Amino acid sequence: MTDEVAAWQERRKAYAKPANRRFRTEDARIKPKPLHPTTQ
């Protein structure tokens, strides 16, 4: 079983692609709007 898992991991690492992130630091600093309206 250990050999099978190791072989699976090696195949997976061989086909690994870098993450395509579109999230920037500037976007992270924007304060989100409240999810629910407040009743006043």
KOLMARKOL-817991 format. One record per atom (N, C-alpha, C): residue in three letters; chain; x, y, z; atom name. Coordinates in nm, 2 decimals, padded with zeros to 4 digits. Example, Ala and Ser with C-alpha at 12.3 -4.5 7.8 and 13.67 -1.06 7.14 Angstrom:
BEGIN
<atom><res>ala</res><chain>A</chain><px>01.32</px><py>-00.57</py><pz>00.78</pz><atom>N</atom></atom>
<atom><res>ala</res><chain>A</chain><px>01.23</px><py>-00.45</py><pz>00.78</pz><atom>CA</atom></atom>
<atom><res>ala</res><chain>A</chain><px>01.32</px><py>-00.33</py><pz>00.78</pz><atom>C</atom></atom>
<atom><res>ser</res><chain>A</chain><px>01.28</px><py>-00.22</py><pz>00.71</pz><atom>N</atom></atom>
<atom><res>ser</res><chain>A</chain><px>01.37</px><py>-00.11</py><pz>00.71</pz><atom>CA</atom></atom>
<atom><res>ser</res><chain>A</chain><px>01.29</px><py>00.00</py><pz>00.79</pz><atom>C</atom></atom>
// end
This chain:
BEGIN
<atom><res>met</res><chain>A</chain><px>00.08</px><py>-00.12</py><pz>00.00</pz><atom>N</atom></atom>
<atom><res>met</res><chain>A</chain><px>00.00</px><py>00.00</py><pz>00.00</pz><atom>CA</atom></atom>
<atom><res>met</res><chain>A</chain><px>00.09</px><py>00.13</py><pz>00.00</pz><atom>C</atom></atom>
<atom><res>thr</res><chain>A</chain><px>00.19</px><py>00.12</py><pz>00.08</pz><atom>N</atom></atom>
<atom><res>thr</res><chain>A</chain><px>00.28</px><py>00.24</py><pz>00.09</pz><atom>CA</atom></atom>
<atom><res>thr</res><chain>A</chain><px>00.35</px><py>00.27</py><pz>-00.05</pz><atom>C</atom></atom>
<atom><res>asp</res><chain>A</chain><px>00.38</px><py>00.16</py><pz>-00.12</pz><atom>N</atom></atom>
<atom><res>asp</res><chain>A</chain><px>00.44</px><py>00.18</py><pz>-00.25</pz><atom>CA</atom></atom>
<atom><res>asp</res><chain>A</chain><px>00.34</px><py>00.24</py><pz>-00.35</pz><atom>C</atom></atom>
<atom><res>glu</res><chain>A</chain><px>00.22</px><py>00.20</py><pz>-00.34</pz><atom>N</atom></atom>
<atom><res>glu</res><chain>A</chain><px>00.11</px><py>00.25</py><pz>-00.43</pz><atom>CA</atom></atom>
<atom><res>glu</res><chain>A</chain><px>00.09</px><py>00.40</py><pz>-00.40</pz><atom>C</atom></atom>
<atom><res>val</res><chain>A</chain><px>00.09</px><py>00.44</py><pz>-00.28</pz><atom>N</atom></atom>
<atom><res>val</res><chain>A</chain><px>00.07</px><py>00.58</py><pz>-00.24</pz><atom>CA</atom></atom>
<atom><res>val</res><chain>A</chain><px>00.19</px><py>00.66</py><pz>-00.29</pz><atom>C</atom></atom>
<atom><res>ala</res><chain>A</chain><px>00.31</px><py>00.61</py><pz>-00.27</pz><atom>N</atom></atom>
<atom><res>ala</res><chain>A</chain><px>00.43</px><py>00.68</py><pz>-00.31</pz><atom>CA</atom></atom>
<atom><res>ala</res><chain>A</chain><px>00.43</px><py>00.70</py><pz>-00.47</pz><atom>C</atom></atom>
<atom><res>ala</res><chain>A</chain><px>00.39</px><py>00.60</py><pz>-00.54</pz><atom>N</atom></atom>
<atom><res>ala</res><chain>A</chain><px>00.38</px><py>00.61</py><pz>-00.68</pz><atom>CA</atom></atom>
<atom><res>ala</res><chain>A</chain><px>00.28</px><py>00.71</py><pz>-00.73</pz><atom>C</atom></atom>
<atom><res>trp</res><chain>A</chain><px>00.16</px><py>00.71</py><pz>-00.66</pz><atom>N</atom></atom>
<atom><res>trp</res><chain>A</chain><px>00.06</px><py>00.81</py><pz>-00.69</pz><atom>CA</atom></atom>
<atom><res>trp</res><chain>A</chain><px>00.11</px><py>00.95</py><pz>-00.66</pz><atom>C</atom></atom>
<atom><res>gln</res><chain>A</chain><px>00.18</px><py>00.97</py><pz>-00.55</pz><atom>N</atom></atom>
<atom><res>gln</res><chain>A</chain><px>00.23</px><py>01.10</py><pz>-00.52</pz><atom>CA</atom></atom>
<atom><res>gln</res><chain>A</chain><px>00.33</px><py>01.15</py><pz>-00.62</pz><atom>C</atom></atom>
<atom><res>glu</res><chain>A</chain><px>00.42</px><py>01.06</py><pz>-00.67</pz><atom>N</atom></atom>
<atom><res>glu</res><chain>A</chain><px>00.51</px><py>01.10</py><pz>-00.77</pz><atom>CA</atom></atom>
<atom><res>glu</res><chain>A</chain><px>00.45</px><py>01.14</py><pz>-00.90</pz><atom>C</atom></atom>
<atom><res>arg</res><chain>A</chain><px>00.35</px><py>01.06</py><pz>-00.94</pz><atom>N</atom></atom>
<atom><res>arg</res><chain>A</chain><px>00.27</px><py>01.10</py><pz>-01.06</pz><atom>CA</atom></atom>
<atom><res>arg</res><chain>A</chain><px>00.20</px><py>01.24</py><pz>-01.05</pz><atom>C</atom></atom>
<atom><res>arg</res><chain>A</chain><px>00.15</px><py>01.26</py><pz>-00.93</pz><atom>N</atom></atom>
<atom><res>arg</res><chain>A</chain><px>00.08</px><py>01.38</py><pz>-00.91</pz><atom>CA</atom></atom>
<atom><res>arg</res><chain>A</chain><px>00.18</px><py>01.50</py><pz>-00.91</pz><atom>C</atom></atom>
<atom><res>lys</res><chain>A</chain><px>00.29</px><py>01.48</py><pz>-00.85</pz><atom>N</atom></atom>
<atom><res>lys</res><chain>A</chain><px>00.39</px><py>01.59</py><pz>-00.85</pz><atom>CA</atom></atom>
<atom><res>lys</res><chain>A</chain><px>00.44</px><py>01.62</py><pz>-00.99</pz><atom>C</atom></atom>
<atom><res>ala</res><chain>A</chain><px>00.45</px><py>01.52</py><pz>-01.07</pz><atom>N</atom></atom>
<atom><res>ala</res><chain>A</chain><px>00.51</px><py>01.54</py><pz>-01.20</pz><atom>CA</atom></atom>
<atom><res>ala</res><chain>A</chain><px>00.41</px><py>01.62</py><pz>-01.29</pz><atom>C</atom></atom>
<atom><res>tyr</res><chain>A</chain><px>00.28</px><py>01.62</py><pz>-01.26</pz><atom>N</atom></atom>
<atom><res>tyr</res><chain>A</chain><px>00.19</px><py>01.69</py><pz>-01.34</pz><atom>CA</atom></atom>
<atom><res>tyr</res><chain>A</chain><px>00.14</px><py>01.82</py><pz>-01.27</pz><atom>C</atom></atom>
<atom><res>ala</res><chain>A</chain><px>00.20</px><py>01.85</py><pz>-01.16</pz><atom>N</atom></atom>
<atom><res>ala</res><chain>A</chain><px>00.16</px><py>01.97</py><pz>-01.08</pz><atom>CA</atom></atom>
<atom><res>ala</res><chain>A</chain><px>00.18</px><py>02.10</py><pz>-01.16</pz><atom>C</atom></atom>
<atom><res>lys</res><chain>A</chain><px>00.08</px><py>02.19</py><pz>-01.15</pz><atom>N</atom></atom>
<atom><res>lys</res><chain>A</chain><px>00.09</px><py>02.32</py><pz>-01.21</pz><atom>CA</atom></atom>
<atom><res>lys</res><chain>A</chain><px>00.08</px><py>02.42</py><pz>-01.10</pz><atom>C</atom></atom>
<atom><res>pro</res><chain>A</chain><px>00.14</px><py>02.54</py><pz>-01.13</pz><atom>N</atom></atom>
<atom><res>pro</res><chain>A</chain><px>00.14</px><py>02.64</py><pz>-01.02</pz><atom>CA</atom></atom>
<atom><res>pro</res><chain>A</chain><px>-00.01</px><py>02.70</py><pz>-01.02</pz><atom>C</atom></atom>
<atom><res>ala</res><chain>A</chain><px>-00.04</px><py>02.75</py><pz>-00.90</pz><atom>N</atom></atom>
<atom><res>ala</res><chain>A</chain><px>-00.17</px><py>02.81</py><pz>-00.88</pz><atom>CA</atom></atom>
<atom><res>ala</res><chain>A</chain><px>-00.19</px><py>02.93</py><pz>-00.97</pz><atom>C</atom></atom>
<atom><res>asn</res><chain>A</chain><px>-00.30</px><py>02.95</py><pz>-01.03</pz><atom>N</atom></atom>
<atom><res>asn</res><chain>A</chain><px>-00.33</px><py>03.07</py><pz>-01.11</pz><atom>CA</atom></atom>
<atom><res>asn</res><chain>A</chain><px>-00.42</px><py>03.16</py><pz>-01.02</pz><atom>C</atom></atom>
<atom><res>arg</res><chain>A</chain><px>-00.36</px><py>03.24</py><pz>-00.94</pz><atom>N</atom></atom>
<atom><res>arg</res><chain>A</chain><px>-00.43</px><py>03.32</py><pz>-00.85</pz><atom>CA</atom></atom>
<atom><res>arg</res><chain>A</chain><px>-00.45</px><py>03.46</py><pz>-00.91</pz><atom>C</atom></atom>
<atom><res>arg</res><chain>A</chain><px>-00.57</px><py>03.50</py><pz>-00.90</pz><atom>N</atom></atom>
<atom><res>arg</res><chain>A</chain><px>-00.61</px><py>03.64</py><pz>-00.94</pz><atom>CA</atom></atom>
<atom><res>arg</res><chain>A</chain><px>-00.64</px><py>03.73</py><pz>-00.83</pz><atom>C</atom></atom>
<atom><res>phe</res><chain>A</chain><px>-00.61</px><py>03.68</py><pz>-00.71</pz><atom>N</atom></atom>
<atom><res>phe</res><chain>A</chain><px>-00.64</px><py>03.76</py><pz>-00.59</pz><atom>CA</atom></atom>
<atom><res>phe</res><chain>A</chain><px>-00.51</px><py>03.84</py><pz>-00.55</pz><atom>C</atom></atom>
<atom><res>arg</res><chain>A</chain><px>-00.53</px><py>03.97</py><pz>-00.55</pz><atom>N</atom></atom>
<atom><res>arg</res><chain>A</chain><px>-00.42</px><py>04.06</py><pz>-00.52</pz><atom>CA</atom></atom>
<atom><res>arg</res><chain>A</chain><px>-00.43</px><py>04.11</py><pz>-00.38</pz><atom>C</atom></atom>
<atom><res>thr</res><chain>A</chain><px>-00.31</px><py>04.17</py><pz>-00.33</pz><atom>N</atom></atom>
<atom><res>thr</res><chain>A</chain><px>-00.31</px><py>04.23</py><pz>-00.20</pz><atom>CA</atom></atom>
<atom><res>thr</res><chain>A</chain><px>-00.41</px><py>04.34</py><pz>-00.19</pz><atom>C</atom></atom>
<atom><res>glu</res><chain>A</chain><px>-00.42</px><py>04.42</py><pz>-00.30</pz><atom>N</atom></atom>
<atom><res>glu</res><chain>A</chain><px>-00.51</px><py>04.54</py><pz>-00.29</pz><atom>CA</atom></atom>
<atom><res>glu</res><chain>A</chain><px>-00.65</px><py>04.49</py><pz>-00.27</pz><atom>C</atom></atom>
<atom><res>asp</res><chain>A</chain><px>-00.69</px><py>04.38</py><pz>-00.34</pz><atom>N</atom></atom>
<atom><res>asp</res><chain>A</chain><px>-00.82</px><py>04.33</py><pz>-00.32</pz><atom>CA</atom></atom>
<atom><res>asp</res><chain>A</chain><px>-00.85</px><py>04.28</py><pz>-00.18</pz><atom>C</atom></atom>
<atom><res>ala</res><chain>A</chain><px>-00.75</px><py>04.23</py><pz>-00.12</pz><atom>N</atom></atom>
<atom><res>ala</res><chain>A</chain><px>-00.76</px><py>04.17</py><pz>00.02</pz><atom>CA</atom></atom>
<atom><res>ala</res><chain>A</chain><px>-00.79</px><py>04.28</py><pz>00.12</pz><atom>C</atom></atom>
<atom><res>arg</res><chain>A</chain><px>-00.74</px><py>04.40</py><pz>00.09</pz><atom>N</atom></atom>
<atom><res>arg</res><chain>A</chain><px>-00.75</px><py>04.51</py><pz>00.18</pz><atom>CA</atom></atom>
<atom><res>arg</res><chain>A</chain><px>-00.88</px><py>04.59</py><pz>00.17</pz><atom>C</atom></atom>
<atom><res>ile</res><chain>A</chain><px>-00.97</px><py>04.56</py><pz>00.08</pz><atom>N</atom></atom>
<atom><res>ile</res><chain>A</chain><px>-01.10</px><py>04.62</py><pz>00.06</pz><atom>CA</atom></atom>
<atom><res>ile</res><chain>A</chain><px>-01.19</px><py>04.56</py><pz>00.17</pz><atom>C</atom></atom>
<atom><res>lys</res><chain>A</chain><px>-01.26</px><py>04.65</py><pz>00.24</pz><atom>N</atom></atom>
<atom><res>lys</res><chain>A</chain><px>-01.35</px><py>04.60</py><pz>00.34</pz><atom>CA</atom></atom>
<atom><res>lys</res><chain>A</chain><px>-01.48</px><py>04.56</py><pz>00.28</pz><atom>C</atom></atom>
<atom><res>pro</res><chain>A</chain><px>-01.53</px><py>04.43</py><pz>00.29</pz><atom>N</atom></atom>
<atom><res>pro</res><chain>A</chain><px>-01.65</px><py>04.39</py><pz>00.23</pz><atom>CA</atom></atom>
<atom><res>pro</res><chain>A</chain><px>-01.77</px><py>04.46</py><pz>00.29</pz><atom>C</atom></atom>
<atom><res>lys</res><chain>A</chain><px>-01.88</px><py>04.46</py><pz>00.21</pz><atom>N</atom></atom>
<atom><res>lys</res><chain>A</chain><px>-02.00</px><py>04.52</py><pz>00.25</pz><atom>CA</atom></atom>
<atom><res>lys</res><chain>A</chain><px>-02.07</px><py>04.42</py><pz>00.35</pz><atom>C</atom></atom>
<atom><res>pro</res><chain>A</chain><px>-02.15</px><py>04.47</py><pz>00.44</pz><atom>N</atom></atom>
<atom><res>pro</res><chain>A</chain><px>-02.23</px><py>04.37</py><pz>00.52</pz><atom>CA</atom></atom>
<atom><res>pro</res><chain>A</chain><px>-02.32</px><py>04.28</py><pz>00.44</pz><atom>C</atom></atom>
<atom><res>leu</res><chain>A</chain><px>-02.34</px><py>04.16</py><pz>00.48</pz><atom>N</atom></atom>
<atom><res>leu</res><chain>A</chain><px>-02.42</px><py>04.07</py><pz>00.41</pz><atom>CA</atom></atom>
<atom><res>leu</res><chain>A</chain><px>-02.57</px><py>04.09</py><pz>00.43</pz><atom>C</atom></atom>
<atom><res>his</res><chain>A</chain><px>-02.60</px><py>04.15</py><pz>00.55</pz><atom>N</atom></atom>
<atom><res>his</res><chain>A</chain><px>-02.74</px><py>04.17</py><pz>00.58</pz><atom>CA</atom></atom>
<atom><res>his</res><chain>A</chain><px>-02.76</px><py>04.32</py><pz>00.60</pz><atom>C</atom></atom>
<atom><res>pro</res><chain>A</chain><px>-02.87</px><py>04.38</py><pz>00.56</pz><atom>N</atom></atom>
<atom><res>pro</res><chain>A</chain><px>-02.90</px><py>04.52</py><pz>00.58</pz><atom>CA</atom></atom>
<atom><res>pro</res><chain>A</chain><px>-02.93</px><py>04.54</py><pz>00.73</pz><atom>C</atom></atom>
<atom><res>thr</res><chain>A</chain><px>-02.89</px><py>04.66</py><pz>00.78</pz><atom>N</atom></atom>
<atom><res>thr</res><chain>A</chain><px>-02.92</px><py>04.69</py><pz>00.92</pz><atom>CA</atom></atom>
<atom><res>thr</res><chain>A</chain><px>-03.06</px><py>04.76</py><pz>00.93</pz><atom>C</atom></atom>
<atom><res>thr</res><chain>A</chain><px>-03.14</px><py>04.73</py><pz>01.03</pz><atom>N</atom></atom>
<atom><res>thr</res><chain>A</chain><px>-03.26</px><py>04.80</py><pz>01.05</pz><atom>CA</atom></atom>
<atom><res>thr</res><chain>A</chain><px>-03.25</px><py>04.90</py><pz>01.15</pz><atom>C</atom></atom>
<atom><res>gln</res><chain>A</chain><px>-03.27</px><py>05.03</py><pz>01.12</pz><atom>N</atom></atom>
<atom><res>gln</res><chain>A</chain><px>-03.25</px><py>05.13</py><pz>01.21</pz><atom>CA</atom></atom>
<atom><res>gln</res><chain>A</chain><px>-03.37</px><py>05.22</py><pz>01.22</pz><atom>C</atom></atom>
// end
